Amino acid sequence: MWRLGRSLSGPLPVSSVRWASSIRNEAAALPLSTPLVNFQPTSAEQRPSHGPCQMSTFDNKVTVSTMEANSPVSVVSVTVRAGSRFETPEELGVSHFLRRMAFKTTEPFSAVHMARMPELAGASCWSTGGRENVSFNAEFLVDNAAPVLECLTSSVGRPAFNHWEVNDIQSMVKNDKQSAFLDQASEVIDAVHRAAFRNTLRNSVFCPDYRVSQIDDHQIRDYYQRYFCGPRVAVVGVGIPHDDLVKLCLVGGIHELRSSNVEEVASVFTKSNQEVHMENGEESVVGAVVAQGATLTGNNYFSAALLQRILGTGVYVQYGCNAATSRITNASEKAHAGGAKVSSINFNYSDSGLFGVMASARRDTIRPCLKAAWGEVARAATGVSAPELARAKAHVKADILRSMESHSDLAEDIANQTLLRGKYMRPENVIETVDKVTAAQVTTFAKSVASSARVMALNGDLRDAPYLSDM
């Protein structure tokens, strides 16, 4: 992800330093055992909560959604279904350039204006991209919404795509991929997608090296004109009045996007086992074994999330241990793969998904580690216990509620649901759905994973690496 946030720099004024010091000295004078005077804790009913989700639609079918957050900080996200999965073989890497062109020159504003106005308003602007969507985001104080959203909406509704700016970002595009692939896990995840799918979802979110110098402003403009259309755009605001956001969208030209949609090509999952071995000089080995998983809108979506928690998703605390609750951690330790990091992985898309396990271990322990971890997937197909299911449900519900604490995550969730379902399901309704999932449904999903074609990718010193036949 690319978050181009800005922070204040330079020394604080002397008055501010002195004021902060006096506060610290006064606070230090009060021992922690001293009770707070006249402090009335608020009940759960009195604490501010998120309001209802308001939705409206422009004539060109662009959806605008807002949710009150009872916070002075607001986040607005413009999400477009224009991710890398929609690139043709001749367009590989265009979506990467497209998100890198965010907040550059637009028809009404220069690049200097696009950089300075959000900065003067104390806002952070950034763009993100994946295989499904490209998002343009801004975080700001609600009182400074107008100048920030003028830049945000014009970047989506009226971009200029100057050829010299496209040439300028080539080095950034290269650096994005190089920085991401410094992490072996990122390269392995990219490889399993490339091997698992025959089209669409196999496209990387990063521009291939050979394509960086080939992409020009004409290709980016053609891709923009094809996929930046009303039904594929969702504007979401958290902590901003609905009417204000609608009015500001009119300024940036989002309402002028064409209303006709384009036909999407369905992804095709491989029907045979696939392996990708990436040999290099790294001492550690990172490997993943995946099979076909659940879609975002399918009946197995929550079953996949619960199975992932039952198998184990890694530790939440540095130097922590989840051996008491993680099946695959216990299995890898019993297989004499001590010191290995293992986790189940779950990628969900609109029409397909990947589910499996990932491990990072020494070259001499990666074979038993991956074999033991994948064996737990097959063992889950024979059944899961009631305590395991209850613990997994608690983890999933905690993750759902925790996502409400981040305005950015909440805006992303609302946008995804709006584009795929046409409506927003509140967390309390999602939790009710999670509670209704049975052990039989989780077992059925585990059986479908265990019986699916498998894909393995490994990165590192592969002298002792396993093959799918070893699984």
C-alpha angles and dihedrals in degrees: 000000000000117000111175096194122165127213134195115259136190132058123313119248113269091245091055092050092050092047092051091048093052091051092051092049092050092047091049090053091063114075116224090241091066111102118237113253119232092355114154114188114219120239123234090259092055097049115099114255137184115283128226121296111254118203134188134167131218121224089260090057097253107150121222117195130177137181127192112237102179089233134117089227119079133192125202121188127187107200123190129188092234103112127144094276089074094057117110119221088264091053102048110149097017094114089054090055090044095059090043088055091060115126093012124123116324131186094264100031137046123231090254091055091047090053100040104041097061089042093053089048091053092245132145117219126188143152131222133189141189139163093286108030146022116211133196112199142184133185118196147139108283091236089062096050100116102064093039096050092045087063095041097049095042089052087060101032103037113019119165102207095203112198094229091056090051089054091047094057096052091094090049091052091052092047092051092060095041092050093048094048092053080084107072091208092061092054092047092051090050090049096051090052091050092051099038099054130055095204144356102013091046089072113105121237086229126072113252113247094242091054099053095086094039100059115092137175092269093060092047092049092049091050091047094050092049100048106024095084131132102262090051097052128083123182113200128184126187116194097008128105112259097230092050092053093048091052093048091050088060090058094057097049099245088132089060095063112115117265100219118101131214128236115255125221115231118236120248119216119212117263095206136053115272133195132195120189117188108188119200141141098272113128094215124061125220117197139171134193116195141171134188111301140184130304124234093248100033130107091248096059096100092036088058092049091051094046089051091056092045091054093042136259101214129265125313095203126059111257088006127137129223097183091121093061106022119087095194094048090054091046094051092049091050088051088061093252095131116171093029123131114222133177140163115243129209124186118182127193135173095268106012144010148196127236128179147095135293129199139185115199146134115290092252094052103038092088098057091037096056092039092053093045094051089045088063090058089056091045091053087059087068092058146292126238126244094244091051091051093047091050091048092050090052090052093049093048091048090052091050093051092043091056088062089065093067116067090203094053091045092051090049091051093049091048093050093049092045094052096044104032104019091232142058124248112207120230094251090057091047090051090053089054091050091052090055095058111108132210089247091059092051090048091049091053091048089053091053090051094047092050096046126098110275133225125199129190127181132185127189137032100355102182091115097027119140128238128218089257087065092058 
